[in-house]
């Protein structure tokens, strides 16, 4: 089964983001239904994430953001 990781990760990460600041780092663990894919999301001033597939680290401390109408989503993020 081929998983479109970039689209899935972007969807998950942006669903967690907001444009307000936060004073402490929050961390979230996400897992695929078959438990093969693990994503760790850390939210501070930026959204950073790690991706593991079958316990093999594919991405580490990656940062994600998106510019929409000159407003940066993912900057000064927080989870409500």
C-alpha positions, 0 to 999 in steps of 0.5 A: 500500500502506497501512502502519500505522506507529504499530503497526509502530514501537511493535512494533520499538521495544519489541522493542529496549527493556529496563529497565536503564540504559546509559551510551552512546547506541546507534543502530539503522537500520531499513528497510522491504523496499522501502526507502521507510520508514527508522526511526532509533532512538536508545536512551539514558535514553529511546527516541527515533526518527525516521521518514522515508518516501520521504526525507521526514521525518515524525517527528523525535526522538519519544519512546516509552514504555508503562506496564504495571502501573505499570512504564514500558517504554522508560525507562532502556532498553538493547539487549543 
